[in-house]
Amino acid sequence: ILIVLGLLFGLLYRYGTFERIVQVLVEREMSKILNKATVTWGRIQLDILRGRIIGRDLIIHSPNRQGWKWDSPCV
């Protein structure tokens, strides 16, 4: 069973599934903190061995876009 779990973990890590799961969870939590504003990360790198998460290209979309004087979809 440990060998199968190890292989499954390795494959999911290799294909970026863990990074995508972390990205979705981080976006949801940040959205809660920012009063339900949509948050989009361009890329998140997950380094399990060092315990680091590196995020790049953060976009915070304006929840009240209609109130802005220009047509920008993000703040």
PyMOL Python script that loads the backbone (N, CA, C, O; Angstrom):
from pymol import cmd

cmd.read_pdbstr("""\
ATOM      1  N   ILE A   1       0.831  -1.193   0.000  1.00  0.00           N
ATOM      2  CA  ILE A   1       0.000   0.000   0.000  1.00  0.00           C
ATOM      3  C   ILE A   1       0.876   1.256   0.000  1.00  0.00           C
ATOM      4  O   ILE A   1       0.557   2.225  -0.689  1.00  0.00           O
ATOM      5  N   LEU A   2       1.978   1.252   0.766  1.00  0.00           N
ATOM      6  CA  LEU A   2       2.858   2.418   0.811  1.00  0.00           C
ATOM      7  C   LEU A   2       3.501   2.710  -0.538  1.00  0.00           C
ATOM      8  O   LEU A   2       3.708   3.869  -0.899  1.00  0.00           O
ATOM      9  N   ILE A   3       3.812   1.661  -1.272  1.00  0.00           N
ATOM     10  CA  ILE A   3       4.411   1.852  -2.592  1.00  0.00           C
ATOM     11  C   ILE A   3       3.401   2.491  -3.537  1.00  0.00           C
ATOM     12  O   ILE A   3       3.747   3.397  -4.296  1.00  0.00           O
ATOM     13  N   VAL A   4       2.170   2.029  -3.496  1.00  0.00           N
ATOM     14  CA  VAL A   4       1.118   2.590  -4.353  1.00  0.00           C
ATOM     15  C   VAL A   4       0.849   4.048  -3.988  1.00  0.00           C
ATOM     16  O   VAL A   4       0.704   4.892  -4.872  1.00  0.00           O
ATOM     17  N   LEU A   5       0.779   4.348  -2.688  1.00  0.00           N
ATOM     18  CA  LEU A   5       0.567   5.734  -2.260  1.00  0.00           C
ATOM     19  C   LEU A   5       1.744   6.627  -2.665  1.00  0.00           C
ATOM     20  O   LEU A   5       1.551   7.775  -3.067  1.00  0.00           O
ATOM     21  N   GLY A   6       2.939   6.101  -2.557  1.00  0.00           N
ATOM     22  CA  GLY A   6       4.123   6.853  -2.965  1.00  0.00           C
ATOM     23  C   GLY A   6       4.124   7.153  -4.457  1.00  0.00           C
ATOM     24  O   GLY A   6       4.448   8.265  -4.874  1.00  0.00           O
ATOM     25  N   LEU A   7       3.760   6.155  -5.260  1.00  0.00           N
ATOM     26  CA  LEU A   7       3.674   6.362  -6.707  1.00  0.00           C
ATOM     27  C   LEU A   7       2.568   7.351  -7.062  1.00  0.00           C
ATOM     28  O   LEU A   7       2.755   8.210  -7.924  1.00  0.00           O
ATOM     29  N   LEU A   8       1.423   7.234  -6.405  1.00  0.00           N
ATOM     30  CA  LEU A   8       0.313   8.153  -6.655  1.00  0.00           C
ATOM     31  C   LEU A   8       0.704   9.579  -6.278  1.00  0.00           C
ATOM     32  O   LEU A   8       0.436  10.515  -7.032  1.00  0.00           O
ATOM     33  N   PHE A   9       1.325   9.746  -5.133  1.00  0.00           N
ATOM     34  CA  PHE A   9       1.791  11.061  -4.695  1.00  0.00           C
ATOM     35  C   PHE A   9       2.790  11.635  -5.694  1.00  0.00           C
ATOM     36  O   PHE A   9       2.706  12.809  -6.054  1.00  0.00           O
ATOM     37  N   GLY A  10       3.725  10.820  -6.138  1.00  0.00           N
ATOM     38  CA  GLY A  10       4.724  11.263  -7.108  1.00  0.00           C
ATOM     39  C   GLY A  10       4.105  11.697  -8.424  1.00  0.00           C
ATOM     40  O   GLY A  10       4.501  12.716  -8.991  1.00  0.00           O
ATOM     41  N   LEU A  11       3.141  10.936  -8.913  1.00  0.00           N
ATOM     42  CA  LEU A  11       2.476  11.294 -10.171  1.00  0.00           C
ATOM     43  C   LEU A  11       1.664  12.581 -10.042  1.00  0.00           C
ATOM     44  O   LEU A  11       1.708  13.442 -10.920  1.00  0.00           O
ATOM     45  N   LEU A  12       0.928  12.704  -8.948  1.00  0.00           N
ATOM     46  CA  LEU A  12       0.129  13.918  -8.754  1.00  0.00           C
ATOM     47  C   LEU A  12       1.013  15.146  -8.600  1.00  0.00           C
ATOM     48  O   LEU A  12       0.675  16.222  -9.092  1.00  0.00           O
ATOM     49  N   TYR A  13       2.134  14.993  -7.925  1.00  0.00           N
ATOM     50  CA  TYR A  13       3.072  16.099  -7.763  1.00  0.00           C
ATOM     51  C   TYR A  13       3.713  16.445  -9.106  1.00  0.00           C
ATOM     52  O   TYR A  13       3.870  17.618  -9.444  1.00  0.00           O
ATOM     53  N   ARG A  14       4.073  15.439  -9.849  1.00  0.00           N
ATOM     54  CA  ARG A  14       4.734  15.641 -11.154  1.00  0.00           C
ATOM     55  C   ARG A  14       3.832  16.372 -12.142  1.00  0.00           C
ATOM     56  O   ARG A  14       4.302  17.234 -12.885  1.00  0.00           O
ATOM     57  N   TYR A  15       2.554  16.042 -12.161  1.00  0.00           N
ATOM     58  CA  TYR A  15       1.627  16.652 -13.112  1.00  0.00           C
ATOM     59  C   TYR A  15       0.996  17.941 -12.607  1.00  0.00           C
ATOM     60  O   TYR A  15       0.134  18.508 -13.280  1.00  0.00           O
ATOM     61  N   GLY A  16       1.405  18.409 -11.446  1.00  0.00           N
ATOM     62  CA  GLY A  16       0.943  19.695 -10.953  1.00  0.00           C
ATOM     63  C   GLY A  16      -0.419  19.696 -10.287  1.00  0.00           C
ATOM     64  O   GLY A  16      -0.994  20.762 -10.067  1.00  0.00           O
ATOM     65  N   THR A  17      -0.943  18.532  -9.962  1.00  0.00           N
ATOM     66  CA  THR A  17      -2.258  18.452  -9.330  1.00  0.00           C
ATOM     67  C   THR A  17      -2.245  19.080  -7.942  1.00  0.00           C
ATOM     68  O   THR A  17      -3.187  19.781  -7.570  1.00  0.00           O
ATOM     69  N   PHE A  18      -1.193  18.836  -7.176  1.00  0.00           N
ATOM     70  CA  PHE A  18      -1.110  19.421  -5.838  1.00  0.00           C
ATOM     71  C   PHE A  18      -1.021  20.942  -5.902  1.00  0.00           C
ATOM     72  O   PHE A  18      -1.626  21.638  -5.087  1.00  0.00           O
ATOM     73  N   GLU A  19      -0.268  21.455  -6.869  1.00  0.00           N
ATOM     74  CA  GLU A  19      -0.172  22.906  -7.024  1.00  0.00           C
ATOM     75  C   GLU A  19      -1.535  23.518  -7.340  1.00  0.00           C
ATOM     76  O   GLU A  19      -1.882  24.577  -6.816  1.00  0.00           O
ATOM     77  N   ARG A  20      -2.290  22.861  -8.180  1.00  0.00           N
ATOM     78  CA  ARG A  20      -3.616  23.363  -8.541  1.00  0.00           C
ATOM     79  C   ARG A  20      -4.564  23.328  -7.345  1.00  0.00           C
ATOM     80  O   ARG A  20      -5.346  24.259  -7.151  1.00  0.00           O
ATOM     81  N   ILE A  21      -4.505  22.275  -6.547  1.00  0.00           N
ATOM     82  CA  ILE A  21      -5.347  22.176  -5.354  1.00  0.00           C
ATOM     83  C   ILE A  21      -4.994  23.287  -4.369  1.00  0.00           C
ATOM     84  O   ILE A  21      -5.884  23.934  -3.817  1.00  0.00           O
ATOM     85  N   VAL A  22      -3.701  23.510  -4.148  1.00  0.00           N
ATOM     86  CA  VAL A  22      -3.259  24.579  -3.252  1.00  0.00           C
ATOM     87  C   VAL A  22      -3.699  25.929  -3.795  1.00  0.00           C
ATOM     88  O   VAL A  22      -4.131  26.791  -3.030  1.00  0.00           O
ATOM     89  N   GLN A  23      -3.595  26.124  -5.107  1.00  0.00           N
ATOM     90  CA  GLN A  23      -3.998  27.391  -5.719  1.00  0.00           C
ATOM     91  C   GLN A  23      -5.484  27.667  -5.493  1.00  0.00           C
ATOM     92  O   GLN A  23      -5.856  28.790  -5.150  1.00  0.00           O
ATOM     93  N   VAL A  24      -6.319  26.680  -5.677  1.00  0.00           N
ATOM     94  CA  VAL A  24      -7.759  26.857  -5.465  1.00  0.00           C
ATOM     95  C   VAL A  24      -8.056  27.173  -4.000  1.00  0.00           C
ATOM     96  O   VAL A  24      -8.873  28.048  -3.712  1.00  0.00           O
ATOM     97  N   LEU A  25      -7.405  26.475  -3.075  1.00  0.00           N
ATOM     98  CA  LEU A  25      -7.637  26.722  -1.654  1.00  0.00           C
ATOM     99  C   LEU A  25      -7.172  28.117  -1.240  1.00  0.00           C
ATOM    100  O   LEU A  25      -7.854  28.797  -0.473  1.00  0.00           O
ATOM    101  N   VAL A  26      -6.007  28.548  -1.748  1.00  0.00           N
ATOM    102  CA  VAL A  26      -5.498  29.878  -1.422  1.00  0.00           C
ATOM    103  C   VAL A  26      -6.417  30.950  -1.991  1.00  0.00           C
ATOM    104  O   VAL A  26      -6.702  31.936  -1.311  1.00  0.00           O
ATOM    105  N   GLU A  27      -6.889  30.777  -3.227  1.00  0.00           N
ATOM    106  CA  GLU A  27      -7.797  31.752  -3.832  1.00  0.00           C
ATOM    107  C   GLU A  27      -9.098  31.867  -3.044  1.00  0.00           C
ATOM    108  O   GLU A  27      -9.619  32.968  -2.868  1.00  0.00           O
ATOM    109  N   ARG A  28      -9.619  30.758  -2.577  1.00  0.00           N
ATOM    110  CA  ARG A  28     -10.864  30.792  -1.784  1.00  0.00           C
ATOM    111  C   ARG A  28     -10.671  31.528  -0.462  1.00  0.00           C
ATOM    112  O   ARG A  28     -11.501  32.352  -0.078  1.00  0.00           O
ATOM    113  N   GLU A  29      -9.575  31.229   0.231  1.00  0.00           N
ATOM    114  CA  GLU A  29      -9.328  31.875   1.518  1.00  0.00           C
ATOM    115  C   GLU A  29      -9.065  33.370   1.350  1.00  0.00           C
ATOM    116  O   GLU A  29      -9.540  34.176   2.150  1.00  0.00           O
ATOM    117  N   MET A  30      -8.322  33.739   0.332  1.00  0.00           N
ATOM    118  CA  MET A  30      -8.081  35.163   0.095  1.00  0.00           C
ATOM    119  C   MET A  30      -9.364  35.888  -0.281  1.00  0.00           C
ATOM    120  O   MET A  30      -9.555  37.049   0.082  1.00  0.00           O
ATOM    121  N   SER A  31     -10.239  35.209  -1.004  1.00  0.00           N
ATOM    122  CA  SER A  31     -11.525  35.804  -1.362  1.00  0.00           C
ATOM    123  C   SER A  31     -12.357  36.078  -0.113  1.00  0.00           C
ATOM    124  O   SER A  31     -13.033  37.104  -0.030  1.00  0.00           O
ATOM    125  N   LYS A  32     -12.312  35.171   0.853  1.00  0.00           N
ATOM    126  CA  LYS A  32     -13.027  35.389   2.110  1.00  0.00           C
ATOM    127  C   LYS A  32     -12.465  36.590   2.860  1.00  0.00           C
ATOM    128  O   LYS A  32     -13.221  37.389   3.414  1.00  0.00           O
ATOM    129  N   ILE A  33     -11.153  36.717   2.878  1.00  0.00           N
ATOM    130  CA  ILE A  33     -10.501  37.824   3.580  1.00  0.00           C
ATOM    131  C   ILE A  33     -10.811  39.156   2.908  1.00  0.00           C
ATOM    132  O   ILE A  33     -10.956  40.172   3.589  1.00  0.00           O
ATOM    133  N   LEU A  34     -10.913  39.165   1.586  1.00  0.00           N
ATOM    134  CA  LEU A  34     -11.102  40.393   0.815  1.00  0.00           C
ATOM    135  C   LEU A  34     -12.574  40.661   0.480  1.00  0.00           C
ATOM    136  O   LEU A  34     -12.875  41.195  -0.588  1.00  0.00           O
ATOM    137  N   ASN A  35     -13.478  40.301   1.369  1.00  0.00           N
ATOM    138  CA  ASN A  35     -14.918  40.575   1.228  1.00  0.00           C
ATOM    139  C   ASN A  35     -15.507  40.018  -0.057  1.00  0.00           C
ATOM    140  O   ASN A  35     -16.223  40.718  -0.773  1.00  0.00           O
ATOM    141  N   LYS A  36     -15.210  38.772  -0.346  1.00  0.00           N
ATOM    142  CA  LYS A  36     -15.759  38.032  -1.485  1.00  0.00           C
ATOM    143  C   LYS A  36     -15.305  38.558  -2.840  1.00  0.00           C
ATOM    144  O   LYS A  36     -15.943  38.263  -3.851  1.00  0.00           O
ATOM    145  N   ALA A  37     -14.225  39.325  -2.889  1.00  0.00           N
ATOM    146  CA  ALA A  37     -13.657  39.747  -4.168  1.00  0.00           C
ATOM    147  C   ALA A  37     -12.989  38.535  -4.817  1.00  0.00           C
ATOM    148  O   ALA A  37     -12.342  37.742  -4.133  1.00  0.00           O
ATOM    149  N   THR A  38     -13.141  38.391  -6.122  1.00  0.00           N
ATOM    150  CA  THR A  38     -12.532  37.273  -6.822  1.00  0.00           C
ATOM    151  C   THR A  38     -11.026  37.480  -6.885  1.00  0.00           C
ATOM    152  O   THR A  38     -10.550  38.555  -7.250  1.00  0.00           O
ATOM    153  N   VAL A  39     -10.284  36.442  -6.524  1.00  0.00           N
ATOM    154  CA  VAL A  39      -8.825  36.495  -6.515  1.00  0.00           C
ATOM    155  C   VAL A  39      -8.305  35.463  -7.500  1.00  0.00           C
ATOM    156  O   VAL A  39      -8.771  34.324  -7.520  1.00  0.00           O
ATOM    157  N   THR A  40      -7.330  35.865  -8.325  1.00  0.00           N
ATOM    158  CA  THR A  40      -6.749  34.961  -9.310  1.00  0.00           C
ATOM    159  C   THR A  40      -5.235  34.998  -9.192  1.00  0.00           C
ATOM    160  O   THR A  40      -4.627  36.067  -9.238  1.00  0.00           O
ATOM    161  N   TRP A  41      -4.629  33.825  -9.040  1.00  0.00           N
ATOM    162  CA  TRP A  41      -3.179  33.699  -9.057  1.00  0.00           C
ATOM    163  C   TRP A  41      -2.771  33.225 -10.439  1.00  0.00           C
ATOM    164  O   TRP A  41      -3.371  32.300 -10.986  1.00  0.00           O
ATOM    165  N   GLY A  42      -1.752  33.855 -11.004  1.00  0.00           N
ATOM    166  CA  GLY A  42      -1.256  33.418 -12.302  1.00  0.00           C
ATOM    167  C   GLY A  42      -0.526  32.093 -12.196  1.00  0.00           C
ATOM    168  O   GLY A  42      -0.694  31.209 -13.037  1.00  0.00           O
ATOM    169  N   ARG A  43       0.285  31.962 -11.155  1.00  0.00           N
ATOM    170  CA  ARG A  43       1.046  30.729 -10.955  1.00  0.00           C
ATOM    171  C   ARG A  43       1.411  30.591  -9.487  1.00  0.00           C
ATOM    172  O   ARG A  43       1.775  31.563  -8.824  1.00  0.00           O
ATOM    173  N   ILE A  44       1.306  29.378  -9.001  1.00  0.00           N
ATOM    174  CA  ILE A  44       1.748  29.053  -7.651  1.00  0.00           C
ATOM    175  C   ILE A  44       2.715  27.881  -7.753  1.00  0.00           C
ATOM    176  O   ILE A  44       2.411  26.863  -8.374  1.00  0.00           O
ATOM    177  N   GLN A  45       3.880  28.039  -7.137  1.00  0.00           N
ATOM    178  CA  GLN A  45       4.855  26.955  -7.092  1.00  0.00           C
ATOM    179  C   GLN A  45       4.864  26.366  -5.688  1.00  0.00           C
ATOM    180  O   GLN A  45       4.915  27.096  -4.698  1.00  0.00           O
ATOM    181  N   LEU A  46       4.815  25.070  -5.614  1.00  0.00           N
ATOM    182  CA  LEU A  46       4.770  24.367  -4.342  1.00  0.00           C
ATOM    183  C   LEU A  46       6.063  23.583  -4.174  1.00  0.00           C
ATOM    184  O   LEU A  46       6.366  22.704  -4.981  1.00  0.00           O
ATOM    185  N   ASP A  47       6.830  23.896  -3.128  1.00  0.00           N
ATOM    186  CA  ASP A  47       8.067  23.195  -2.819  1.00  0.00           C
ATOM    187  C   ASP A  47       7.861  22.448  -1.506  1.00  0.00           C
ATOM    188  O   ASP A  47       7.999  23.016  -0.423  1.00  0.00           O
ATOM    189  N   ILE A  48       7.533  21.181  -1.622  1.00  0.00           N
ATOM    190  CA  ILE A  48       7.193  20.373  -0.451  1.00  0.00           C
ATOM    191  C   ILE A  48       8.414  20.145   0.440  1.00  0.00           C
ATOM    192  O   ILE A  48       8.296  20.170   1.665  1.00  0.00           O
ATOM    193  N   LEU A  49       9.571  19.928  -0.155  1.00  0.00           N
ATOM    194  CA  LEU A  49      10.764  19.628   0.629  1.00  0.00           C
ATOM    195  C   LEU A  49      11.185  20.804   1.512  1.00  0.00           C
ATOM    196  O   LEU A  49      11.632  20.591   2.638  1.00  0.00           O
ATOM    197  N   ARG A  50      11.053  22.024   1.030  1.00  0.00           N
ATOM    198  CA  ARG A  50      11.425  23.205   1.804  1.00  0.00           C
ATOM    199  C   ARG A  50      10.244  23.825   2.535  1.00  0.00           C
ATOM    200  O   ARG A  50      10.435  24.709   3.370  1.00  0.00           O
ATOM    201  N   GLY A  51       9.040  23.386   2.240  1.00  0.00           N
ATOM    202  CA  GLY A  51       7.851  23.926   2.888  1.00  0.00           C
ATOM    203  C   GLY A  51       7.507  25.333   2.440  1.00  0.00           C
ATOM    204  O   GLY A  51       7.087  26.159   3.250  1.00  0.00           O
ATOM    205  N   ARG A  52       7.681  25.612   1.157  1.00  0.00           N
ATOM    206  CA  ARG A  52       7.428  26.947   0.620  1.00  0.00           C
ATOM    207  C   ARG A  52       6.326  26.935  -0.425  1.00  0.00           C
ATOM    208  O   ARG A  52       6.161  25.973  -1.175  1.00  0.00           O
ATOM    209  N   ILE A  53       5.582  28.021  -0.453  1.00  0.00           N
ATOM    210  CA  ILE A  53       4.610  28.263  -1.522  1.00  0.00           C
ATOM    211  C   ILE A  53       4.945  29.630  -2.098  1.00  0.00           C
ATOM    212  O   ILE A  53       4.956  30.626  -1.374  1.00  0.00           O
ATOM    213  N   ILE A  54       5.214  29.681  -3.384  1.00  0.00           N
ATOM    214  CA  ILE A  54       5.563  30.930  -4.052  1.00  0.00           C
ATOM    215  C   ILE A  54       4.454  31.262  -5.043  1.00  0.00           C
ATOM    216  O   ILE A  54       4.157  30.479  -5.945  1.00  0.00           O
ATOM    217  N   GLY A  55       3.846  32.433  -4.866  1.00  0.00           N
ATOM    218  CA  GLY A  55       2.778  32.865  -5.763  1.00  0.00           C
ATOM    219  C   GLY A  55       3.227  34.026  -6.625  1.00  0.00           C
ATOM    220  O   GLY A  55       3.948  34.912  -6.165  1.00  0.00           O
ATOM    221  N   ARG A  56       2.794  34.018  -7.890  1.00  0.00           N
ATOM    222  CA  ARG A  56       3.148  35.092  -8.818  1.00  0.00           C
ATOM    223  C   ARG A  56       1.895  35.557  -9.547  1.00  0.00           C
ATOM    224  O   ARG A  56       0.957  34.791  -9.766  1.00  0.00           O
ATOM    225  N   ASP A  57       1.908  36.831  -9.915  1.00  0.00           N
ATOM    226  CA  ASP A  57       0.844  37.437 -10.720  1.00  0.00           C
ATOM    227  C   ASP A  57      -0.519  37.362 -10.043  1.00  0.00           C
ATOM    228  O   ASP A  57      -1.430  36.695 -10.532  1.00  0.00           O
ATOM    229  N   LEU A  58      -0.646  38.043  -8.931  1.00  0.00           N
ATOM    230  CA  LEU A  58      -1.903  38.097  -8.193  1.00  0.00           C
ATOM    231  C   LEU A  58      -2.805  39.177  -8.784  1.00  0.00           C
ATOM    232  O   LEU A  58      -2.372  40.310  -8.996  1.00  0.00           O
ATOM    233  N   ILE A  59      -4.059  38.821  -9.047  1.00  0.00           N
ATOM    234  CA  ILE A  59      -5.061  39.777  -9.526  1.00  0.00           C
ATOM    235  C   ILE A  59      -6.248  39.724  -8.571  1.00  0.00           C
ATOM    236  O   ILE A  59      -6.780  38.651  -8.285  1.00  0.00           O
ATOM    237  N   ILE A  60      -6.657  40.891  -8.081  1.00  0.00           N
ATOM    238  CA  ILE A  60      -7.832  40.999  -7.231  1.00  0.00           C
ATOM    239  C   ILE A  60      -8.902  41.713  -8.052  1.00  0.00           C
ATOM    240  O   ILE A  60      -8.772  42.900  -8.351  1.00  0.00           O
ATOM    241  N   HIS A  61      -9.947  40.994  -8.410  1.00  0.00           N
ATOM    242  CA  HIS A  61     -11.006  41.556  -9.234  1.00  0.00           C
ATOM    243  C   HIS A  61     -11.959  42.373  -8.354  1.00  0.00           C
ATOM    244  O   HIS A  61     -12.288  41.966  -7.240  1.00  0.00           O
ATOM    245  N   SER A  62     -12.384  43.490  -8.850  1.00  0.00           N
ATOM    246  CA  SER A  62     -13.254  44.389  -8.092  1.00  0.00           C
ATOM    247  C   SER A  62     -14.669  43.821  -8.004  1.00  0.00           C
ATOM    248  O   SER A  62     -15.273  43.532  -9.036  1.00  0.00           O
ATOM    249  N   PRO A  63     -15.214  43.655  -6.788  1.00  0.00           N
ATOM    250  CA  PRO A  63     -16.582  43.146  -6.676  1.00  0.00           C
ATOM    251  C   PRO A  63     -17.625  44.191  -7.069  1.00  0.00           C
ATOM    252  O   PRO A  63     -18.747  43.832  -7.428  1.00  0.00           O
ATOM    253  N   ASN A  64     -17.279  45.465  -7.006  1.00  0.00           N
ATOM    254  CA  ASN A  64     -18.214  46.541  -7.342  1.00  0.00           C
ATOM    255  C   ASN A  64     -17.740  47.285  -8.579  1.00  0.00           C
ATOM    256  O   ASN A  64     -17.560  48.503  -8.551  1.00  0.00           O
ATOM    257  N   ARG A  65     -17.545  46.570  -9.633  1.00  0.00           N
ATOM    258  CA  ARG A  65     -17.006  47.144 -10.862  1.00  0.00           C
ATOM    259  C   ARG A  65     -17.903  48.241 -11.426  1.00  0.00           C
ATOM    260  O   ARG A  65     -17.399  49.188 -12.030  1.00  0.00           O
ATOM    261  N   GLN A  66     -19.217  48.139 -11.245  1.00  0.00           N
ATOM    262  CA  GLN A  66     -20.141  49.124 -11.790  1.00  0.00           C
ATOM    263  C   GLN A  66     -19.921  50.503 -11.175  1.00  0.00           C
ATOM    264  O   GLN A  66     -20.236  51.511 -11.807  1.00  0.00           O
ATOM    265  N   GLY A  67     -19.393  50.567  -9.969  1.00  0.00           N
ATOM    266  CA  GLY A  67     -19.183  51.840  -9.295  1.00  0.00           C
ATOM    267  C   GLY A  67     -17.933  52.574  -9.735  1.00  0.00           C
ATOM    268  O   GLY A  67     -17.738  53.734  -9.373  1.00  0.00           O
ATOM    269  N   TRP A  68     -17.081  51.918 -10.510  1.00  0.00           N
ATOM    270  CA  TRP A  68     -15.846  52.545 -10.950  1.00  0.00           C
ATOM    271  C   TRP A  68     -16.098  53.423 -12.164  1.00  0.00           C
ATOM    272  O   TRP A  68     -17.048  53.186 -12.909  1.00  0.00           O
ATOM    273  N   LYS A  69     -15.266  54.427 -12.374  1.00  0.00           N
ATOM    274  CA  LYS A  69     -15.436  55.347 -13.487  1.00  0.00           C
ATOM    275  C   LYS A  69     -14.758  54.837 -14.767  1.00  0.00           C
ATOM    276  O   LYS A  69     -14.923  55.445 -15.825  1.00  0.00           O
ATOM    277  N   TRP A  70     -14.026  53.776 -14.696  1.00  0.00           N
ATOM    278  CA  TRP A  70     -13.411  53.191 -15.879  1.00  0.00           C
ATOM    279  C   TRP A  70     -13.804  51.724 -15.963  1.00  0.00           C
ATOM    280  O   TRP A  70     -14.373  51.177 -15.019  1.00  0.00           O
ATOM    281  N   ASP A  71     -13.507  51.092 -17.077  1.00  0.00           N
ATOM    282  CA  ASP A  71     -13.943  49.722 -17.323  1.00  0.00           C
ATOM    283  C   ASP A  71     -12.890  48.679 -16.946  1.00  0.00           C
ATOM    284  O   ASP A  71     -12.766  47.648 -17.607  1.00  0.00           O
ATOM    285  N   SER A  72     -12.155  48.944 -15.910  1.00  0.00           N
ATOM    286  CA  SER A  72     -11.139  48.006 -15.480  1.00  0.00           C
ATOM    287  C   SER A  72     -11.773  46.857 -14.705  1.00  0.00           C
ATOM    288  O   SER A  72     -12.504  47.099 -13.744  1.00  0.00           O
ATOM    289  N   PRO A  73     -11.509  45.602 -15.103  1.00  0.00           N
ATOM    290  CA  PRO A  73     -12.082  44.468 -14.375  1.00  0.00           C
ATOM    291  C   PRO A  73     -11.357  44.146 -13.081  1.00  0.00           C
ATOM    292  O   PRO A  73     -11.833  43.327 -12.294  1.00  0.00           O
ATOM    293  N   CYS A  74     -10.211  44.778 -12.847  1.00  0.00           N
ATOM    294  CA  CYS A  74      -9.472  44.474 -11.633  1.00  0.00           C
ATOM    295  C   CYS A  74      -8.932  45.759 -11.000  1.00  0.00           C
ATOM    296  O   CYS A  74      -8.809  46.793 -11.655  1.00  0.00           O
ATOM    297  N   VAL A  75      -8.615  45.661  -9.713  1.00  0.00           N
ATOM    298  CA  VAL A  75      -8.134  46.811  -8.952  1.00  0.00           C
ATOM    299  C   VAL A  75      -6.636  46.935  -9.127  1.00  0.00           C
ATOM    300  O   VAL A  75      -6.022  47.843  -8.567  1.00  0.00           O
TER     301      VAL A  75
END
""", "prot")
cmd.dss("prot")
cmd.show_as("cartoon", "prot")
cmd.util.cbc("prot")
cmd.orient("prot")
